[in-house]
Every structure is written in C-alpha cells, then in structure tokens.
Amino acid sequence: MDPSVSLRRVDLALRGLPMGVWPDAESPASWHVSDYLLANLIDAVRELTWVVARTNGAKAKKPDPVYRPGSRRPGKPAQKRGSWAEFARSLIGGGGDG
C-alpha cells in the first residue's frame, strides 16, 4: 500500500464499496440486496407454512429465521467488530506494529 495514502482515504474508499463485495462472510456487506430479499422470502414462506400447519392441528415449532451475515448465530457468542480504521491499519502494518 502506498504510504502517502491516508487511513481516512482508505476508510472512505471502503465505506463506498457496493453491497456484496466485502470478502468477510460474517459482514452484512458480504450479501447483495437480492440475497437479503431472498432470505426474507424464505422466512415468510416458512412462517406461513408453520401457521397453516398449526391451524390444521400440527404441533410444530416456529421456524428460526434464515441466518444473515452480521447477526449472531444461535449458540455462538457475539464477536466484537473493529472499525474501518482498524481494518485499514491492519492492511498497512499487519495489525498496528508498523
């Protein structure tokens, strides 16, 4: 990375990335808008199926929503997220030592 590029400029460039291009699979920015819409559709169909089954006397458990990046998986502890500036610093010096 060019040392003349400031961390602020890197931060602004990273914030301007479109949805779906972020390489971290746990980041909300790793999904496209269509991925979120599809997950919402799947949740709606699963919940509607559950409602119909319950109406007809089934003893079904309410379905869990589809996992979305950035949300906590059931049974998994929440992870602390760093800032864009911390990420930019890690690109420059491997975590802040240089």
C-alpha positions as a Markdown table, in Angstrom:
| # | Residue | x | y | z |
|---|---|---|---|---|
| 1 | Met | 0.0 | 0.0 | 0.0 |
| 2 | Asp | 1.2 | 3.5 | -0.9 |
| 3 | Pro | 2.3 | 5.2 | 2.4 |
| 4 | Ser | 1.1 | 8.5 | 1.0 |
| 5 | Val | -2.5 | 7.3 | 1.2 |
| 6 | Ser | -4.1 | 8.3 | 4.5 |
| 7 | Leu | -6.1 | 6.0 | 6.6 |
| 8 | Arg | -9.0 | 8.4 | 6.3 |
| 9 | Arg | -8.9 | 8.0 | 2.5 |
| 10 | Val | -8.8 | 4.2 | 2.8 |
| 11 | Asp | -11.7 | 4.4 | 5.3 |
| 12 | Leu | -13.8 | 6.4 | 2.8 |
| 13 | Ala | -12.9 | 4.1 | -0.1 |
| 14 | Leu | -14.0 | 1.0 | 2.0 |
| 15 | Arg | -17.3 | 2.7 | 3.0 |
| 16 | Gly | -18.1 | 3.3 | -0.7 |
| 17 | Leu | -17.9 | -0.3 | -1.7 |
| 18 | Pro | -21.2 | -1.7 | -3.0 |
| 19 | Met | -23.2 | -4.4 | -1.2 |
| 20 | Gly | -22.0 | -7.9 | -1.8 |
| 21 | Val | -18.3 | -7.3 | -2.5 |
| 22 | Trp | -16.9 | -7.5 | 1.0 |
| 23 | Pro | -14.8 | -10.6 | 1.4 |
| 24 | Asp | -15.7 | -11.3 | 5.1 |
| 25 | Ala | -18.6 | -13.7 | 5.1 |
| 26 | Glu | -19.7 | -12.6 | 8.5 |
| 27 | Ser | -20.1 | -8.9 | 7.4 |
| 28 | Pro | -23.5 | -7.6 | 6.4 |
| 29 | Ala | -21.8 | -6.1 | 3.4 |
| 30 | Ser | -21.0 | -9.6 | 2.1 |
| 31 | Trp | -24.5 | -10.1 | 0.8 |
| 32 | His | -26.2 | -8.4 | -2.1 |
| 33 | Val | -29.6 | -6.8 | -1.6 |
| 34 | Ser | -31.2 | -9.7 | -3.6 |
| 35 | Asp | -29.7 | -12.1 | -1.0 |
| 36 | Tyr | -31.5 | -10.3 | 1.8 |
| 37 | Leu | -34.7 | -10.2 | -0.2 |
| 38 | Leu | -34.5 | -13.9 | -0.8 |
| 39 | Ala | -33.8 | -14.7 | 2.9 |
| 40 | Asn | -36.9 | -12.6 | 3.8 |
| 41 | Leu | -38.9 | -14.5 | 1.2 |
| 42 | Ile | -37.7 | -17.9 | 2.6 |
| 43 | Asp | -38.6 | -16.7 | 6.2 |
| 44 | Ala | -42.1 | -15.7 | 5.1 |
| 45 | Val | -42.8 | -19.0 | 3.3 |
| 46 | Arg | -41.5 | -21.0 | 6.3 |
| 47 | Glu | -43.6 | -18.9 | 8.7 |
| 48 | Leu | -46.7 | -19.2 | 6.5 |
| 49 | Thr | -46.2 | -23.0 | 6.3 |
| 50 | Trp | -45.9 | -23.1 | 10.1 |
| 51 | Val | -49.1 | -21.1 | 10.6 |
| 52 | Val | -51.1 | -23.3 | 8.2 |
| 53 | Ala | -49.7 | -26.4 | 9.9 |
| 54 | Arg | -50.6 | -25.1 | 13.4 |
| 55 | Thr | -54.1 | -24.1 | 12.1 |
| 56 | Asn | -54.6 | -27.7 | 11.0 |
| 57 | Gly | -53.7 | -29.1 | 14.4 |
| 58 | Ala | -49.9 | -29.8 | 14.0 |
| 59 | Lys | -47.7 | -29.4 | 17.0 |
| 60 | Ala | -44.9 | -27.7 | 15.0 |
| 61 | Lys | -42.2 | -25.5 | 16.5 |
| 62 | Lys | -42.0 | -22.0 | 15.0 |
| 63 | Pro | -39.1 | -21.9 | 12.4 |
| 64 | Asp | -36.0 | -20.0 | 13.1 |
| 65 | Pro | -35.2 | -17.2 | 10.6 |
| 66 | Val | -32.5 | -17.8 | 8.0 |
| 67 | Tyr | -29.1 | -16.6 | 9.2 |
| 68 | Arg | -28.0 | -13.3 | 7.9 |
| 69 | Pro | -24.4 | -12.0 | 8.0 |
| 70 | Gly | -23.8 | -9.7 | 10.9 |
| 71 | Ser | -26.4 | -11.4 | 13.1 |
| 72 | Arg | -25.4 | -13.8 | 15.8 |
| 73 | Arg | -25.8 | -17.5 | 15.1 |
| 74 | Pro | -27.8 | -19.3 | 17.8 |
| 75 | Gly | -25.4 | -20.7 | 20.4 |
| 76 | Lys | -22.5 | -18.7 | 19.2 |
| 77 | Pro | -21.1 | -15.9 | 21.2 |
| 78 | Ala | -21.2 | -12.4 | 19.7 |
| 79 | Gln | -17.9 | -11.2 | 18.2 |
| 80 | Lys | -16.6 | -7.7 | 18.7 |
| 81 | Arg | -16.3 | -5.9 | 15.4 |
| 82 | Gly | -13.5 | -3.5 | 14.7 |
| 83 | Ser | -13.8 | -0.2 | 12.9 |
| 84 | Trp | -12.9 | 0.5 | 9.3 |
| 85 | Ala | -9.9 | 2.5 | 10.6 |
| 86 | Glu | -8.6 | -0.6 | 12.5 |
| 87 | Phe | -9.0 | -2.7 | 9.4 |
| 88 | Ala | -7.1 | -0.1 | 7.3 |
| 89 | Arg | -4.3 | 0.0 | 9.8 |
| 90 | Ser | -4.1 | -3.8 | 9.6 |
| 91 | Leu | -3.6 | -3.5 | 5.8 |
| 92 | Ile | -0.7 | -1.1 | 6.3 |
| 93 | Gly | 1.3 | -2.7 | 9.0 |
| 94 | Gly | -0.1 | -6.1 | 9.8 |
| 95 | Gly | -2.1 | -5.1 | 12.9 |
| 96 | Gly | -0.6 | -1.9 | 14.1 |
| 97 | Asp | 3.0 | -2.8 | 14.8 |
| 98 | Gly | 4.4 | -0.8 | 11.9 |
